[in-house]
């Protein structure tokens, strides 16, 4: 991967980490009514997938995909508005902080962590095909190892394979489905082994290695885009925080922690050793990220909360139907 792409990838990883850290701080300050779910340790994998999407593609991220969301066109102000419940955000202060999205952008609001979004992406791709708008577009959906064991996932993966949809399933095998370890959730050698049973293409990578994440996601999305059908990518990594800010992750053992590094620290170290960027360059990326987030926090905190009696909280589809009738 070229130098520019690697530095851009690092920039998104840093912005994602900095935003998650600030959201956790806002939670501690009593500004966030729900929990905060951090993507700590998954930034390299998350950002890499979204970096190879383009206009017209659709993306269904999960709660730990802050980095991927930012790459795809979300921005810190919107994330903060949604987390602290401001009416100025796309969700208008409703739906909590994990269901945000923008269907017009192709950023699909999450229904559930447990595989529910695969069928939604399938439906989006089928709709594009049936209306002649699919062209070379793809759909990227993010799931975790826990979601790989649900009926919704099985049905949707089977459908994607039968229809040969240009779908990429980005599986983060982060070793823990909430607090249940992988050895109690699947018995196969690797989750990617399941791909052959569905008739899907398959790829694996080290989710802590930024360069490996870039190369693997680039290949998977290119395969789907050129007509090779659905692709499953599985990355091994470790969730470096609890399930949410309500969870201290005391169940994660020191032995597990010793087997997995922090993708962001590893990326910074690798790029410095290779002379791609120096310490001052990395510091500048952190300063830029934190400054932009501070501006967003200041603005969002000054914005109004919703007043239920005054809000137009109709569903997205209902709003569009009303506009069409008008």
ZADO-1210 file (C-alpha; in nm, 4 decimals, padded with zeros to 6 digits):
<atoms>
<atom x="00.0000" y="00.0000" z="00.0000" code="UNK" pos="1"/>
<atom x="00.1371" y="00.3448" z="-00.0879" code="UNK" pos="2"/>
<atom x="00.2635" y="00.5896" z="00.1739" code="UNK" pos="3"/>
<atom x="-00.0256" y="00.8326" z="00.1349" code="UNK" pos="4"/>
<atom x="-00.2838" y="00.5596" z="00.1973" code="UNK" pos="5"/>
<atom x="-00.0992" y="00.4357" z="00.5046" code="UNK" pos="6"/>
<atom x="-00.0777" y="00.7831" z="00.6583" code="UNK" pos="7"/>
<atom x="-00.4437" y="00.8515" z="00.5791" code="UNK" pos="8"/>
<atom x="-00.5322" y="00.5223" z="00.7450" code="UNK" pos="9"/>
<atom x="-00.3371" y="00.6226" z="01.0553" code="UNK" pos="10"/>
<atom x="-00.5154" y="00.9590" z="01.0607" code="UNK" pos="11"/>
<atom x="-00.8580" y="00.7900" z="01.0649" code="UNK" pos="12"/>
<atom x="-00.7447" y="00.5463" z="01.3331" code="UNK" pos="13"/>
<atom x="-00.6301" y="00.8344" z="01.5534" code="UNK" pos="14"/>
<atom x="-00.9502" y="01.0335" z="01.4982" code="UNK" pos="15"/>
<atom x="-01.1590" y="00.7280" z="01.5818" code="UNK" pos="16"/>
<atom x="-00.9633" y="00.6593" z="01.9016" code="UNK" pos="17"/>
<atom x="-00.9718" y="01.0248" z="02.0077" code="UNK" pos="18"/>
<atom x="-01.3470" y="01.0500" z="01.9477" code="UNK" pos="19"/>
<atom x="-01.4211" y="00.7316" z="02.1415" code="UNK" pos="20"/>
<atom x="-01.2060" y="00.8563" z="02.4300" code="UNK" pos="21"/>
<atom x="-01.3916" y="01.1890" z="02.4371" code="UNK" pos="22"/>
<atom x="-01.7312" y="01.0193" z="02.4247" code="UNK" pos="23"/>
<atom x="-01.6287" y="00.8044" z="02.7223" code="UNK" pos="24"/>
<atom x="-01.5292" y="01.1228" z="02.9072" code="UNK" pos="25"/>
<atom x="-01.8656" y="01.2826" z="02.8267" code="UNK" pos="26"/>
<atom x="-02.0315" y="00.9715" z="02.9689" code="UNK" pos="27"/>
<atom x="-01.8286" y="01.0051" z="03.2891" code="UNK" pos="28"/>
<atom x="-01.9368" y="01.3705" z="03.3087" code="UNK" pos="29"/>
<atom x="-02.3034" y="01.2697" z="03.2953" code="UNK" pos="30"/>
<atom x="-02.3681" y="01.4071" z="02.9461" code="UNK" pos="31"/>
<atom x="-02.4465" y="01.0731" z="02.7765" code="UNK" pos="32"/>
<atom x="-02.7699" y="00.9028" z="02.8899" code="UNK" pos="33"/>
<atom x="-02.6784" y="00.5616" z="02.7479" code="UNK" pos="34"/>
<atom x="-02.3555" y="00.3658" z="02.7498" code="UNK" pos="35"/>
<atom x="-02.0584" y="00.4362" z="02.5227" code="UNK" pos="36"/>
<atom x="-01.9150" y="00.1520" z="02.3156" code="UNK" pos="37"/>
<atom x="-01.5509" y="00.2025" z="02.2239" code="UNK" pos="38"/>
<atom x="-01.3744" y="00.0602" z="01.9206" code="UNK" pos="39"/>
<atom x="-01.0421" y="00.0483" z="02.1042" code="UNK" pos="40"/>
<atom x="-00.8278" y="-00.2142" z="01.9348" code="UNK" pos="41"/>
<atom x="-01.0445" y="-00.2374" z="01.6229" code="UNK" pos="42"/>
<atom x="-00.9629" y="00.0930" z="01.4546" code="UNK" pos="43"/>
<atom x="-00.7219" y="-00.0511" z="01.1968" code="UNK" pos="44"/>
<atom x="-00.9706" y="-00.3087" z="01.0726" code="UNK" pos="45"/>
<atom x="-01.2707" y="-00.0765" z="01.0846" code="UNK" pos="46"/>
<atom x="-01.1065" y="00.2138" z="00.9007" code="UNK" pos="47"/>
<atom x="-00.9502" y="-00.0137" z="00.6388" code="UNK" pos="48"/>
<atom x="-01.2851" y="-00.1486" z="00.5239" code="UNK" pos="49"/>
<atom x="-01.4481" y="00.1905" z="00.4763" code="UNK" pos="50"/>
<atom x="-01.1455" y="00.3394" z="00.3005" code="UNK" pos="51"/>
<atom x="-01.2131" y="00.1340" z="-00.0134" code="UNK" pos="52"/>
<atom x="-01.5816" y="00.2192" z="-00.0418" code="UNK" pos="53"/>
<atom x="-01.7053" y="00.4849" z="-00.2801" code="UNK" pos="54"/>
<atom x="-02.0137" y="00.6929" z="-00.3490" code="UNK" pos="55"/>
<atom x="-02.3119" y="00.4669" z="-00.4161" code="UNK" pos="56"/>
<atom x="-02.1861" y="00.1870" z="-00.1910" code="UNK" pos="57"/>
<atom x="-02.3662" y="00.1084" z="00.1330" code="UNK" pos="58"/>
<atom x="-02.2133" y="00.0472" z="00.4734" code="UNK" pos="59"/>
<atom x="-02.3629" y="-00.1068" z="00.7869" code="UNK" pos="60"/>
<atom x="-02.1205" y="-00.0463" z="01.0751" code="UNK" pos="61"/>
<atom x="-02.1532" y="-00.1689" z="01.4327" code="UNK" pos="62"/>
<atom x="-02.1061" y="00.0039" z="01.7667" code="UNK" pos="63"/>
<atom x="-01.7281" y="-00.0335" z="01.7611" code="UNK" pos="64"/>
<atom x="-01.6859" y="00.1081" z="01.4097" code="UNK" pos="65"/>
<atom x="-01.6267" y="00.4724" z="01.4976" code="UNK" pos="66"/>
<atom x="-01.3228" y="00.4819" z="01.2688" code="UNK" pos="67"/>
<atom x="-01.5100" y="00.3265" z="00.9759" code="UNK" pos="68"/>
<atom x="-01.8052" y="00.5607" z="01.0206" code="UNK" pos="69"/>
<atom x="-01.5774" y="00.8632" z="01.0090" code="UNK" pos="70"/>
<atom x="-01.4082" y="00.7406" z="00.6915" code="UNK" pos="71"/>
<atom x="-01.7437" y="00.6843" z="00.5204" code="UNK" pos="72"/>
<atom x="-01.8679" y="01.0365" z="00.5838" code="UNK" pos="73"/>
<atom x="-01.9912" y="01.0562" z="00.9406" code="UNK" pos="74"/>
<atom x="-01.8240" y="01.3279" z="01.1454" code="UNK" pos="75"/>
<atom x="-01.7454" y="01.3985" z="01.5116" code="UNK" pos="76"/>
<atom x="-02.0164" y="01.6622" z="01.5550" code="UNK" pos="77"/>
<atom x="-02.2884" y="01.4198" z="01.4444" code="UNK" pos="78"/>
<atom x="-02.1581" y="01.1451" z="01.6741" code="UNK" pos="79"/>
<atom x="-02.1505" y="01.3805" z="01.9714" code="UNK" pos="80"/>
<atom x="-02.4946" y="01.5253" z="01.8967" code="UNK" pos="81"/>
<atom x="-02.6424" y="01.1766" z="01.8893" code="UNK" pos="82"/>
<atom x="-02.4681" y="01.0559" z="02.2036" code="UNK" pos="83"/>
<atom x="-02.5802" y="01.3551" z="02.4110" code="UNK" pos="84"/>
<atom x="-02.9281" y="01.3669" z="02.2555" code="UNK" pos="85"/>
<atom x="-02.9370" y="01.6961" z="02.0671" code="UNK" pos="86"/>
<atom x="-03.2239" y="01.7689" z="01.8282" code="UNK" pos="87"/>
<atom x="-02.9794" y="01.9107" z="01.5718" code="UNK" pos="88"/>
<atom x="-02.8453" y="01.5671" z="01.4840" code="UNK" pos="89"/>
<atom x="-02.9748" y="01.3410" z="01.2078" code="UNK" pos="90"/>
<atom x="-03.1621" y="01.1306" z="01.4640" code="UNK" pos="91"/>
<atom x="-03.3148" y="01.4449" z="01.6220" code="UNK" pos="92"/>
<atom x="-03.2365" y="01.3295" z="01.9744" code="UNK" pos="93"/>
<atom x="-03.4165" y="00.9959" z="01.9446" code="UNK" pos="94"/>
<atom x="-03.3080" y="00.6318" z="01.9087" code="UNK" pos="95"/>
<atom x="-03.0181" y="00.6416" z="02.1535" code="UNK" pos="96"/>
<atom x="-02.6559" y="00.6654" z="02.0520" code="UNK" pos="97"/>
<atom x="-02.6064" y="00.3349" z="01.8694" code="UNK" pos="98"/>
<atom x="-02.8665" y="00.3596" z="01.5942" code="UNK" pos="99"/>
<atom x="-02.7385" y="00.6634" z="01.4113" code="UNK" pos="100"/>
<atom x="-02.6957" y="00.6660" z="01.0371" code="UNK" pos="101"/>
<atom x="-02.7825" y="00.8427" z="00.7133" code="UNK" pos="102"/>
<atom x="-02.9619" y="00.6320" z="00.4495" code="UNK" pos="103"/>
<atom x="-02.9127" y="00.9090" z="00.1926" code="UNK" pos="104"/>
<atom x="-02.5380" y="00.8652" z="00.2336" code="UNK" pos="105"/>
<atom x="-02.5639" y="00.4854" z="00.2329" code="UNK" pos="106"/>
<atom x="-02.4718" y="00.4727" z="00.6031" code="UNK" pos="107"/>
<atom x="-02.7321" y="00.2342" z="00.7436" code="UNK" pos="108"/>
<atom x="-02.8535" y="00.2840" z="01.1018" code="UNK" pos="109"/>
<atom x="-02.7838" y="-00.0240" z="01.3105" code="UNK" pos="110"/>
<atom x="-03.0799" y="-00.2377" z="01.4176" code="UNK" pos="111"/>
<atom x="-02.8903" y="-00.4910" z="01.6279" code="UNK" pos="112"/>
<atom x="-02.5394" y="-00.6206" z="01.6859" code="UNK" pos="113"/>
<atom x="-02.6434" y="-00.9782" z="01.6148" code="UNK" pos="114"/>
<atom x="-02.6377" y="-01.0137" z="01.2379" code="UNK" pos="115"/>
<atom x="-02.9565" y="-00.8214" z="01.1656" code="UNK" pos="116"/>
<atom x="-02.7861" y="-00.5778" z="00.9289" code="UNK" pos="117"/>
<atom x="-02.6649" y="-00.8338" z="00.6747" code="UNK" pos="118"/>
<atom x="-03.0149" y="-00.8837" z="00.5345" code="UNK" pos="119"/>
<atom x="-03.0650" y="-00.5064" z="00.5238" code="UNK" pos="120"/>
<atom x="-02.7521" y="-00.4657" z="00.3119" code="UNK" pos="121"/>
<atom x="-02.8687" y="-00.7582" z="00.0947" code="UNK" pos="122"/>
<atom x="-03.1995" y="-00.5828" z="00.0427" code="UNK" pos="123"/>
<atom x="-03.0276" y="-00.2578" z="-00.0470" code="UNK" pos="124"/>
<atom x="-02.8101" y="-00.4323" z="-00.3049" code="UNK" pos="125"/>
<atom x="-03.1058" y="-00.6264" z="-00.4493" code="UNK" pos="126"/>
<atom x="-03.3057" y="-00.3044" z="-00.4778" code="UNK" pos="127"/>
<atom x="-03.0200" y="-00.1445" z="-00.6691" code="UNK" pos="128"/>
<atom x="-02.9993" y="-00.4498" z="-00.8972" code="UNK" pos="129"/>
<atom x="-03.3737" y="-00.4589" z="-00.9674" code="UNK" pos="130"/>
<atom x="-03.3819" y="-00.0879" z="-01.0493" code="UNK" pos="131"/>
<atom x="-03.0684" y="-00.0964" z="-01.2634" code="UNK" pos="132"/>
<atom x="-02.8598" y="00.1077" z="-01.0198" code="UNK" pos="133"/>
<atom x="-02.6234" y="-00.1600" z="-00.8874" code="UNK" pos="134"/>
<atom x="-02.3460" y="-00.1001" z="-01.1444" code="UNK" pos="135"/>
<atom x="-02.0195" y="-00.1778" z="-00.9642" code="UNK" pos="136"/>
<atom x="-02.1433" y="-00.0856" z="-00.6183" code="UNK" pos="137"/>
<atom x="-02.0810" y="-00.3015" z="-00.3115" code="UNK" pos="138"/>
<atom x="-02.2195" y="-00.3338" z="00.0376" code="UNK" pos="139"/>
<atom x="-01.9999" y="-00.3673" z="00.3472" code="UNK" pos="140"/>
<atom x="-02.1436" y="-00.5028" z="00.6708" code="UNK" pos="141"/>
<atom x="-01.9571" y="-00.5309" z="01.0001" code="UNK" pos="142"/>
<atom x="-02.0317" y="-00.8064" z="01.2511" code="UNK" pos="143"/>
<atom x="-01.8598" y="-00.9676" z="01.5479" code="UNK" pos="144"/>
<atom x="-01.7811" y="-01.3275" z="01.6318" code="UNK" pos="145"/>
<atom x="-02.0933" y="-01.3507" z="01.8476" code="UNK" pos="146"/>
<atom x="-02.3173" y="-01.2519" z="01.5577" code="UNK" pos="147"/>
<atom x="-02.1747" y="-01.5332" z="01.3477" code="UNK" pos="148"/>
<atom x="-02.3819" y="-01.7762" z="01.5554" code="UNK" pos="149"/>
<atom x="-02.7263" y="-01.6264" z="01.5003" code="UNK" pos="150"/>
<atom x="-03.0038" y="-01.7412" z="01.2705" code="UNK" pos="151"/>
<atom x="-03.0294" y="-01.3986" z="01.1107" code="UNK" pos="152"/>
<atom x="-02.6669" y="-01.4214" z="01.0014" code="UNK" pos="153"/>
<atom x="-02.7068" y="-01.7722" z="00.8591" code="UNK" pos="154"/>
<atom x="-03.0144" y="-01.6819" z="00.6544" code="UNK" pos="155"/>
<atom x="-02.8612" y="-01.3608" z="00.5221" code="UNK" pos="156"/>
<atom x="-02.5268" y="-01.5160" z="00.4277" code="UNK" pos="157"/>
<atom x="-02.7067" y="-01.7959" z="00.2461" code="UNK" pos="158"/>
<atom x="-02.9195" y="-01.5439" z="00.0558" code="UNK" pos="159"/>
<atom x="-02.6171" y="-01.3312" z="-00.0388" code="UNK" pos="160"/>
<atom x="-02.4364" y="-01.6352" z="-00.1759" code="UNK" pos="161"/>
<atom x="-02.7364" y="-01.7664" z="-00.3715" code="UNK" pos="162"/>
<atom x="-02.7939" y="-01.4217" z="-00.5248" code="UNK" pos="163"/>
<atom x="-02.4187" y="-01.3631" z="-00.5725" code="UNK" pos="164"/>
<atom x="-02.4494" y="-01.0192" z="-00.4234" code="UNK" pos="165"/>
<atom x="-02.1495" y="-00.7856" z="-00.4110" code="UNK" pos="166"/>
<atom x="-02.1431" y="-00.8086" z="-00.0325" code="UNK" pos="167"/>
<atom x="-01.8375" y="-00.7972" z="00.1950" code="UNK" pos="168"/>
<atom x="-01.8889" y="-00.9309" z="00.5473" code="UNK" pos="169"/>
<atom x="-01.6254" y="-00.7844" z="00.7776" code="UNK" pos="170"/>
<atom x="-01.6043" y="-01.0133" z="01.0817" code="UNK" pos="171"/>
<atom x="-01.4154" y="-00.8891" z="01.3870" code="UNK" pos="172"/>
<atom x="-01.3249" y="-01.1980" z="01.5873" code="UNK" pos="173"/>
<atom x="-01.2393" y="-01.0015" z="01.8981" code="UNK" pos="174"/>
<atom x="-01.2266" y="-01.3088" z="02.1246" code="UNK" pos="175"/>
<atom x="-01.5216" y="-01.2089" z="02.3436" code="UNK" pos="176"/>
<atom x="-01.8940" y="-01.2080" z="02.2637" code="UNK" pos="177"/>
<atom x="-01.9789" y="-00.9671" z="02.5456" code="UNK" pos="178"/>
<atom x="-01.8199" y="-01.1830" z="02.8196" code="UNK" pos="179"/>
<atom x="-01.8287" y="-01.5261" z="02.6510" code="UNK" pos="180"/>
<atom x="-01.4961" y="-01.6375" z="02.5064" code="UNK" pos="181"/>
<atom x="-01.4607" y="-01.7710" z="02.1528" code="UNK" pos="182"/>
<atom x="-01.3924" y="-02.1289" z="02.2645" code="UNK" pos="183"/>
<atom x="-01.7490" y="-02.1363" z="02.3971" code="UNK" pos="184"/>
<atom x="-01.9087" y="-01.9827" z="02.0888" code="UNK" pos="185"/>
<atom x="-01.7604" y="-02.1782" z="01.7990" code="UNK" pos="186"/>
<atom x="-01.5688" y="-02.5050" z="01.7529" code="UNK" pos="187"/>
<atom x="-01.4309" y="-02.4691" z="01.3999" code="UNK" pos="188"/>
<atom x="-01.0648" y="-02.3865" z="01.3482" code="UNK" pos="189"/>
<atom x="-01.1458" y="-02.0363" z="01.2276" code="UNK" pos="190"/>
<atom x="-01.4714" y="-01.8561" z="01.1555" code="UNK" pos="191"/>
<atom x="-01.3581" y="-01.8014" z="00.7983" code="UNK" pos="192"/>
<atom x="-01.3880" y="-02.1777" z="00.7423" code="UNK" pos="193"/>
<atom x="-01.7631" y="-02.1275" z="00.7331" code="UNK" pos="194"/>
<atom x="-01.7403" y="-01.9237" z="00.4137" code="UNK" pos="195"/>
<atom x="-01.6907" y="-02.2283" z="00.1913" code="UNK" pos="196"/>
<atom x="-02.0138" y="-02.3792" z="00.3225" code="UNK" pos="197"/>
<atom x="-02.2067" y="-02.0763" z="00.2041" code="UNK" pos="198"/>
<atom x="-02.0250" y="-02.0566" z="-00.1276" code="UNK" pos="199"/>
<atom x="-01.8527" y="-01.7301" z="-00.0432" code="UNK" pos="200"/>
<atom x="-01.5011" y="-01.6066" z="-00.1022" code="UNK" pos="201"/>
<atom x="-01.2854" y="-01.5878" z="00.2084" code="UNK" pos="202"/>
<atom x="-00.9908" y="-01.3924" z="00.3429" code="UNK" pos="203"/>
<atom x="-00.8251" y="-01.3566" z="00.6822" code="UNK" pos="204"/>
<atom x="-00.5904" y="-01.1046" z="00.8376" code="UNK" pos="205"/>
<atom x="-00.4274" y="-00.9996" z="01.1613" code="UNK" pos="206"/>
<atom x="-00.6604" y="-00.7287" z="01.2887" code="UNK" pos="207"/>
<atom x="-00.3791" y="-00.5676" z="01.4873" code="UNK" pos="208"/>
<atom x="-00.1656" y="-00.5152" z="01.1739" code="UNK" pos="209"/>
<atom x="-00.2750" y="-00.1973" z="00.9954" code="UNK" pos="210"/>
<atom x="-00.1026" y="-00.2851" z="00.6677" code="UNK" pos="211"/>
<atom x="-00.2550" y="-00.6334" z="00.6651" code="UNK" pos="212"/>
<atom x="-00.6001" y="-00.4847" z="00.7264" code="UNK" pos="213"/>
<atom x="-00.5567" y="-00.2420" z="00.4352" code="UNK" pos="214"/>
<atom x="-00.4351" y="-00.5081" z="00.1927" code="UNK" pos="215"/>
<atom x="-00.7005" y="-00.7629" z="00.2884" code="UNK" pos="216"/>
<atom x="-00.9980" y="-00.5273" z="00.2817" code="UNK" pos="217"/>
<atom x="-00.8772" y="-00.3796" z="-00.0474" code="UNK" pos="218"/>
<atom x="-00.8716" y="-00.7268" z="-00.2018" code="UNK" pos="219"/>
<atom x="-01.2086" y="-00.8332" z="-00.0601" code="UNK" pos="220"/>
<atom x="-01.3894" y="-00.5218" z="-00.1797" code="UNK" pos="221"/>
<atom x="-01.2207" y="-00.5409" z="-00.5217" code="UNK" pos="222"/>
<atom x="-01.3360" y="-00.9024" z="-00.5589" code="UNK" pos="223"/>
<atom x="-01.6962" y="-00.8146" z="-00.4756" code="UNK" pos="224"/>
<atom x="-01.6910" y="-00.5067" z="-00.6978" code="UNK" pos="225"/>
<atom x="-01.5725" y="-00.6986" z="-01.0042" code="UNK" pos="226"/>
<atom x="-01.8453" y="-00.9629" z="-00.9818" code="UNK" pos="227"/>
<atom x="-01.6883" y="-01.2437" z="-00.7783" code="UNK" pos="228"/>
<atom x="-01.9841" y="-01.2585" z="-00.5387" code="UNK" pos="229"/>
<atom x="-01.9934" y="-01.2161" z="-00.1605" code="UNK" pos="230"/>
<atom x="-01.6722" y="-01.2201" z="00.0399" code="UNK" pos="231"/>
<atom x="-01.6131" y="-01.2990" z="00.4068" code="UNK" pos="232"/>
<atom x="-01.3164" y="-01.1439" z="00.5850" code="UNK" pos="233"/>
<atom x="-01.2255" y="-01.2534" z="00.9377" code="UNK" pos="234"/>
<atom x="-00.9704" y="-01.0645" z="01.1475" code="UNK" pos="235"/>
<atom x="-00.8337" y="-01.1855" z="01.4778" code="UNK" pos="236"/>
<atom x="-00.7895" y="-00.9116" z="01.7385" code="UNK" pos="237"/>
<atom x="-00.8808" y="-00.8309" z="02.0974" code="UNK" pos="238"/>
<atom x="-01.1375" y="-00.5839" z="02.2204" code="UNK" pos="239"/>
<atom x="-00.9254" y="-00.3538" z="02.4373" code="UNK" pos="240"/>
<atom x="-01.2154" y="-00.2219" z="02.6425" code="UNK" pos="241"/>
<atom x="-01.5271" y="-00.3623" z="02.8029" code="UNK" pos="242"/>
<atom x="-01.8441" y="-00.4255" z="02.6076" code="UNK" pos="243"/>
<atom x="-01.9319" y="-00.0661" z="02.6940" code="UNK" pos="244"/>
<atom x="-01.8403" y="00.1889" z="02.9560" code="UNK" pos="245"/>
<atom x="-02.0638" y="-00.0067" z="03.1958" code="UNK" pos="246"/>
<atom x="-01.8293" y="-00.3095" z="03.1719" code="UNK" pos="247"/>
<atom x="-01.4788" y="-00.3212" z="03.3218" code="UNK" pos="248"/>
<atom x="-01.3816" y="-00.6364" z="03.1221" code="UNK" pos="249"/>
<atom x="-01.2315" y="-00.7970" z="03.4343" code="UNK" pos="250"/>
<atom x="-01.2955" y="-01.1357" z="03.2722" code="UNK" pos="251"/>
<atom x="-01.0246" y="-01.0757" z="03.0075" code="UNK" pos="252"/>
<atom x="-00.7138" y="-01.2585" z="03.1254" code="UNK" pos="253"/>
<atom x="-00.3560" y="-01.1335" z="03.1199" code="UNK" pos="254"/>
<atom x="-00.2704" y="-01.4255" z="02.8913" code="UNK" pos="255"/>
<atom x="-00.5226" y="-01.3027" z="02.6336" code="UNK" pos="256"/>
<atom x="-00.3879" y="-00.9504" z="02.6559" code="UNK" pos="257"/>
<atom x="-00.0333" y="-01.0752" z="02.5986" code="UNK" pos="258"/>
<atom x="-00.1327" y="-01.2339" z="02.2654" code="UNK" pos="259"/>
<atom x="-00.2751" y="-00.9195" z="02.1075" code="UNK" pos="260"/>
<atom x="-00.1292" y="-00.5739" z="02.0674" code="UNK" pos="261"/>
<atom x="-00.2939" y="-00.2365" z="02.0277" code="UNK" pos="262"/>
<atom x="-00.3356" y="-00.1805" z="01.6534" code="UNK" pos="263"/>
<atom x="-00.2887" y="00.1953" z="01.6864" code="UNK" pos="264"/>
<atom x="00.0328" y="00.1737" z="01.8862" code="UNK" pos="265"/>
<atom x="00.1648" y="-00.0930" z="01.6489" code="UNK" pos="266"/>
<atom x="00.0817" y="00.1199" z="01.3436" code="UNK" pos="267"/>
<atom x="00.2527" y="00.4265" z="01.4865" code="UNK" pos="268"/>
<atom x="00.5617" y="00.2239" z="01.5753" code="UNK" pos="269"/>
<atom x="00.5818" y="00.0541" z="01.2356" code="UNK" pos="270"/>
<atom x="00.5471" y="00.3773" z="01.0383" code="UNK" pos="271"/>
<atom x="00.8124" y="00.5486" z="01.2516" code="UNK" pos="272"/>
<atom x="01.0601" y="00.2605" z="01.2156" code="UNK" pos="273"/>
<atom x="01.0087" y="00.2576" z="00.8379" code="UNK" pos="274"/>
<atom x="01.0573" y="00.6353" z="00.8146" code="UNK" pos="275"/>
<atom x="00.7066" y="00.6980" z="00.6825" code="UNK" pos="276"/>
<atom x="00.6271" y="00.9483" z="00.9580" code="UNK" pos="277"/>
<atom x="00.8141" y="01.0827" z="01.2586" code="UNK" pos="278"/>
<atom x="00.7099" y="01.1493" z="01.6160" code="UNK" pos="279"/>
<atom x="00.6216" y="01.5111" z="01.5459" code="UNK" pos="280"/>
<atom x="00.4029" y="01.4065" z="01.2537" code="UNK" pos="281"/>
<atom x="00.2123" y="01.1640" z="01.4735" code="UNK" pos="282"/>
<atom x="00.1754" y="01.4272" z="01.7449" code="UNK" pos="283"/>
<atom x="00.0351" y="01.6674" z="01.4856" code="UNK" pos="284"/>
<atom x="-00.2294" y="01.4116" z="01.3838" code="UNK" pos="285"/>
<atom x="-00.3338" y="01.3701" z="01.7472" code="UNK" pos="286"/>
<atom x="-00.3445" y="01.7472" z="01.8018" code="UNK" pos="287"/>
<atom x="-00.5573" y="01.7947" z="01.4913" code="UNK" pos="288"/>
<atom x="-00.7976" y="01.5182" z="01.5947" code="UNK" pos="289"/>
<atom x="-00.8420" y="01.6444" z="01.9491" code="UNK" pos="290"/>
<atom x="-00.8856" y="02.0056" z="01.8355" code="UNK" pos="291"/>
<atom x="-01.1598" y="01.9162" z="01.5870" code="UNK" pos="292"/>
<atom x="-01.3367" y="01.7079" z="01.8501" code="UNK" pos="293"/>
<atom x="-01.3183" y="01.9904" z="02.1034" code="UNK" pos="294"/>
<atom x="-01.4828" y="02.2274" z="01.8554" code="UNK" pos="295"/>
<atom x="-01.7585" y="01.9715" z="01.7985" code="UNK" pos="296"/>
<atom x="-01.8142" y="01.9137" z="02.1708" code="UNK" pos="297"/>
<atom x="-01.8399" y="02.2859" z="02.2400" code="UNK" pos="298"/>
<atom x="-02.0935" y="02.3320" z="01.9618" code="UNK" pos="299"/>
<atom x="-02.3039" y="02.0262" z="02.0483" code="UNK" pos="300"/>
<atom x="-02.3284" y="02.1104" z="02.4178" code="UNK" pos="301"/>
<atom x="-02.4659" y="02.4524" z="02.3258" code="UNK" pos="302"/>
<atom x="-02.7374" y="02.3083" z="02.1009" code="UNK" pos="303"/>
<atom x="-03.0956" y="02.2361" z="02.2145" code="UNK" pos="304"/>
<atom x="-03.2379" y="01.9070" z="02.3331" code="UNK" pos="305"/>
<atom x="-03.5602" y="01.7828" z="02.1691" code="UNK" pos="306"/>
<atom x="-03.9047" y="01.8767" z="02.2981" code="UNK" pos="307"/>
<atom x="-04.1267" y="01.5798" z="02.2226" code="UNK" pos="308"/>
<atom x="-04.4400" y="01.7884" z="02.1612" code="UNK" pos="309"/>
<atom x="-04.2637" y="01.9927" z="01.8955" code="UNK" pos="310"/>
<atom x="-04.0683" y="01.7253" z="01.7095" code="UNK" pos="311"/>
<atom x="-04.1467" y="01.5584" z="01.3783" code="UNK" pos="312"/>
<atom x="-04.0344" y="01.2095" z="01.4745" code="UNK" pos="313"/>
<atom x="-04.1937" y="01.0193" z="01.1873" code="UNK" pos="314"/>
<atom x="-04.0038" y="00.7301" z="01.0351" code="UNK" pos="315"/>
<atom x="-03.7631" y="00.7956" z="00.7498" code="UNK" pos="316"/>
<atom x="-03.9822" y="00.6084" z="00.5000" code="UNK" pos="317"/>
<atom x="-04.2939" y="00.7943" z="00.6129" code="UNK" pos="318"/>
<atom x="-04.1195" y="01.1270" z="00.5709" code="UNK" pos="319"/>
<atom x="-04.0094" y="01.0368" z="00.2191" code="UNK" pos="320"/>
<atom x="-04.3606" y="00.9189" z="00.1302" code="UNK" pos="321"/>
<atom x="-04.5064" y="01.2481" z="00.2509" code="UNK" pos="322"/>
<atom x="-04.2574" y="01.4425" z="00.0430" code="UNK" pos="323"/>
<atom x="-04.3360" y="01.2333" z="-00.2661" code="UNK" pos="324"/>
<atom x="-04.7105" y="01.2909" z="-00.2256" code="UNK" pos="325"/>
<atom x="-04.6511" y="01.6634" z="-00.1935" code="UNK" pos="326"/>
</atoms>
